[in-house]
Amino acid sequence: MRNLIFFMHTSLDGFVAGVNGEMDWIKFDDDLFDFVATMTDQADTALYGRVTYEMMQSYWPKAGEQPNATKHDKEHSDWYNQVSKVVLSKTMQETGLQNTIVIGDRLSDNIIKIKKQVGKNIIIFGSPRASQSLLKEGLIDEFWLFVNPIILGQGMPLFKDITGTTKLKLADSKTFACGVIALHYEKLKNN
C-alpha cells in the first residue's frame, strides 16, 4: 500500500499560518528546495484541500515557463503538471479539471482506495483543514514538519480539534542553513 505523507511548515509554537493566513514568515533556501525535490521524486500523487489546490493551480502549471523561473520553479512545475491530483472539497466540481479528482464524501473509503492503487507515495502539502480531516481518520502514514525559527503567538494551529492519540516515532531529522529543522515522523503501526 502507498504511503500518505504530510508536509507542513510550522512555527516553533505550532502555527501553520498567521491570524489572517500569512505565510511570509516561512524560510526557504536552495538546500531545502532540493531536499523537498527528493521527496516529490518519490511521489506521483499530490493531495490538497480546495484552498491550497486553488493557490497551487494559480501558480505552478506555468511557473517553470516564466523568464525569471528558478531551478526550483522549473522542477516543481514539471512535477506538478505530471502528478495526479486529489482535492478534498465538498463544494468544488470535478468537471473540467485535468488529471485531478475531487473527493467530497466517504473520505476514508476513497483515500484507502487511492492508497491501494499501484504507484509511488501520495503527498499532502499544507492544506491544514484537509490534513486534520485525514489525521482524524488515521489516514496519514508519515509526517514531515518543517519547524521555522519563529514564534507567532497566534494564528492557524497545526493540529486543531484532534481527538484520540496518534503514536509516532522519529525516523529522521535535518537542519537547514536558513534555520528550518525538518522532523520526519512515522506513524506506529499499532495505532
C-alpha positions in Angstrom: 0.0 0.0 0.0 1.2 3.5 -0.8 2.1 5.9 2.0 0.3 9.2 2.5 2.9 11.7 3.6 2.1 15.0 5.2 4.4 18.1 4.5 3.8 21.2 6.6 5.8 24.3 7.6 5.1 25.3 11.2 6.3 28.0 13.6 8.0 26.8 16.8 4.8 27.3 18.7 2.8 25.2 16.3 1.1 27.6 13.9 0.9 27.0 10.1 -0.2 30.5 9.2 -0.8 33.8 10.9 -4.2 35.1 12.0 -5.0 36.3 8.5 -3.4 33.4 6.7 0.0 35.0 6.5 2.9 32.7 5.5 5.5 35.3 4.8 7.5 34.0 7.8 8.3 30.7 6.2 12.0 30.3 5.5 13.4 28.7 2.3 16.8 28.1 0.8 18.2 26.1 -2.1 19.1 23.2 0.1 15.5 23.0 1.4 14.1 23.2 -2.1 16.5 20.4 -3.3 15.6 18.3 -0.3 11.8 18.6 -1.0 12.5 17.7 -4.6 13.9 14.3 -3.4 10.6 13.7 -1.6 8.5 14.7 -4.6 10.5 12.4 -6.8 9.2 9.6 -4.7 5.5 10.6 -5.1 3.2 10.5 -8.1 0.0 11.9 -6.4 -0.5 15.3 -4.7 -3.4 15.7 -2.3 -4.7 19.2 -1.4 -7.6 20.9 0.3 -9.6 23.2 -2.0 -8.0 26.4 -0.9 -4.4 25.1 -1.3 -5.3 23.4 -4.6 -6.6 26.7 -6.0 -3.5 28.5 -4.8 -1.2 25.9 -6.3 -3.2 25.7 -9.6 -3.0 29.5 -10.0 0.9 29.4 -9.9 2.6 26.0 -10.6 1.2 25.0 -14.1 3.1 27.9 -15.8 5.7 28.7 -13.2 8.5 26.9 -15.0 7.9 28.8 -18.2 8.4 32.3 -16.7 11.5 34.2 -17.9 12.7 34.5 -14.3 11.9 30.9 -13.3 14.4 29.4 -10.8 15.7 25.8 -11.0 13.1 25.0 -8.3 10.3 26.7 -10.2 11.1 24.6 -13.3 11.4 21.3 -11.5 8.4 21.7 -9.3 6.3 23.0 -12.1 7.2 19.9 -14.2 6.4 17.6 -11.3 3.1 19.4 -10.5 2.0 19.1 -14.1 2.7 15.4 -14.3 1.3 14.1 -11.0 -2.2 13.1 -10.3 -4.0 15.5 -8.0 -6.7 14.7 -5.4 -8.7 17.6 -3.9 -10.7 17.2 -0.7 -13.7 19.5 -1.1 -17.5 19.4 -0.6 -18.0 22.5 -2.9 -15.7 22.0 -5.8 -16.8 20.3 -9.0 -14.5 17.8 -10.9 -15.8 18.9 -14.3 -13.1 20.4 -16.5 -10.2 19.6 -14.2 -7.2 18.0 -15.8 -5.5 15.0 -14.1 -7.5 15.8 -10.9 -10.2 14.1 -8.9 -12.4 15.6 -6.2 -13.4 13.8 -3.1 -16.4 15.3 -1.3 -17.6 12.4 0.8 -16.6 9.0 2.1 -13.2 10.3 2.8 -11.7 7.2 4.4 -13.1 4.8 1.8 -11.9 7.0 -1.1 -8.4 7.6 0.3 -7.9 3.9 1.1 -8.9 3.1 -2.4 -6.2 5.5 -3.8 -3.6 4.2 -1.3 -4.2 0.6 -2.6 -3.6 1.7 -6.2 -0.2 0.8 -7.7 2.2 3.8 -7.6 4.5 5.9 -5.6 3.8 7.9 -2.4 0.9 10.4 -2.0 2.0 13.8 -0.6 -0.2 16.4 1.0 1.3 19.8 1.1 -0.1 22.3 3.6 -3.8 22.1 3.5 -4.2 22.3 7.3 -8.0 21.6 7.4 -7.8 18.7 4.9 -4.8 17.3 6.8 -6.8 17.5 10.1 -9.6 15.5 8.5 -7.1 12.9 7.2 -5.5 12.7 10.7 -8.8 12.2 12.4 -9.5 9.2 10.1 -6.0 7.8 10.8 -5.0 8.0 7.1 -1.7 9.8 7.3 1.3 7.4 7.5 4.2 9.9 7.7 4.7 13.5 8.8 7.4 15.9 7.6 7.2 19.0 9.8 9.4 21.9 8.8 9.9 23.9 12.0 10.7 27.5 11.3 12.7 29.8 13.7 9.8 32.0 14.7 7.2 32.2 17.4 3.9 33.6 16.1 1.9 33.7 19.3 -1.3 33.2 17.4 -2.7 32.0 14.1 -3.9 28.9 12.5 -2.9 25.9 14.6 -1.1 22.9 13.1 -3.4 20.4 14.8 -6.9 21.5 15.8 -9.8 19.6 17.3 -7.9 16.3 17.1 -9.2 13.7 19.4 -7.5 10.4 20.2 -3.8 9.6 20.2 -1.6 9.0 17.2 1.7 7.4 18.3 4.7 8.4 16.2 8.4 7.6 16.0 11.1 10.0 14.9 12.6 8.5 11.7 14.9 11.3 10.7 15.7 15.0 11.1 17.6 17.5 9.0 18.8 21.1 9.8 19.0 23.7 7.0 21.2 26.8 6.9 18.1 29.0 6.8 17.3 27.9 10.3 14.5 25.4 9.5 14.6 21.9 11.1 12.8 19.1 9.2 11.4 16.4 11.5 10.3 13.2 9.9 7.8 11.1 12.0 6.3 7.7 11.0 3.0 6.6 12.5 3.4 3.4 14.6 1.5 0.6 13.0 -0.2 -0.4 16.3 -2.3 2.8 16.5 
